[in-house]
Amino acid sequence: MLTAAAVAFAVAVVSVICWFLVQGKLYEEIDSKLSGQIFNQTVSPTTLRNNLSDCRAPEMPGNFGEQTSPYYAQLVQSDGTTCVRSGAGTIKVTAADRALAKSRSGRFDKYRDGTDSRGRAVRVVTAHVLLDPGTPYPDIVQMVAYPLADTQKTLNELALLLLGVSGAGVLGAGAAGLWIARAGLKPVDELTEAVEHVARTEDLTVRIPVEGEDEIARLSRSFNSMTAALGDSRDRQAQLIADAGHELRTPLTSLRTNVELLARSEETGRPIPPDDRRALMASVKAQMTELAALIGDLQELSRSEATHPAESLGVVALHDIAAAALGRARLRGPELTFTADLRPWYVQAEPAALERAVINVLDNAVKFSPPAGAVEVALRGGRLTVRDHGPGIPADDLPHVFERFWRSSSARSLPGSGLGLSIVARTVQQSGGDIALTPAPGGGTEAVIRIPGAATPPPDSPPSHEA
């Protein structure tokens, strides 16, 4: 409709302009013909008086022109008396014509539209009759006219032609606009149907065919990317729930069994031997600790996935975070020997998440270190290394160490949820870095974290505090 309206407006403007231009051109030609029919040369007063004396009425023209001429020609005195020079008919005299006869101005009147005695449209020009000395004859003017029937017929035919062409153009533009709109909006209809299908069925496998490089194609690609990302997120969520349920089942089963043993002992009145009771209570406490750790890791993992890192990034002194994490690791492994070489390095990261990641790496080193073992920590040029002297990680297990809930066979007997390294990897990646675990020379494991940054803080960053 907008296309048809725009074309209709444009065609209407062009048609009106064209019609007026043709009308002006036709009238210009008629005016040129009329100027050739008036007295362009002076006449003698005697000739003029003789012709006036022969005029008795408009139906009795003088002998100044041919009877078959299409032109109207007549002489008009100031009192309205008319002398017809041509047999085409009589022109209606107006007050302006009589006023011109009295004025003796010697000028031409304006070309105008008029009518003859029968009411037919004519083009009229009125002018003074000039005598031999070049002065206007007193109280008399000449009027010449040309019939406009043919001209009006031509203009009417042109108007009909323009109207027909305009109507055809508007209809054609409307049909073309409708076809283009339907063709152009077809991908939008497909996108709408896909969105409605997803909203109705929650089926995120729907994909829209993409053709071309226009805005609709970009929108379709964005929709496909969005549904793919949502599908992956839902799959990861489902997998996380399934893995969490699996991991929670074991400690909950063990905890339930121990609690039932204690409850049955109370109900039956058969006391459990003190050593067994202490072992049961220690097992319950360990299972509760493991559940609390697992729930905390799940909360941390869900928070890191839901929060956009760009919203909380800031300049962080990695050496300060590593020093603080090292202090906590010493408390957890007082029998271990810790060596540290931490050089200044500033990165863009979320402080709390990055500290949690470094603590997790150090906790793994403490967990797998032998009694009275050593843990070596170094930070040089943005490369943070944590090396332990434990049993190491088998080569077959290295590709899986950053998977959620995965634990090697040697670590299943140790406390932990299997989410620590997964959280570390996600945090480091959100900061633009990477992490790798490799066997260390001489035994043990070396964790290497690389995060881009600088040895000096930016000018606008807050000062750091060395630990």
Helices and strands as residue ranges (DSSP letters): H 2-35, H 45-54, E 72-77, E 82-84, H 95-103, E 112-115, E 121-130, E 136-147, H 149-201, H 215-268, H 274-306, G 309-311, E 314-317, H 318-332, E 337-342, E 346-349, H 351-368, E 374-380, E 383-387, G 398-400, H 420-430, E 434-439, E 445-450, E 453-454
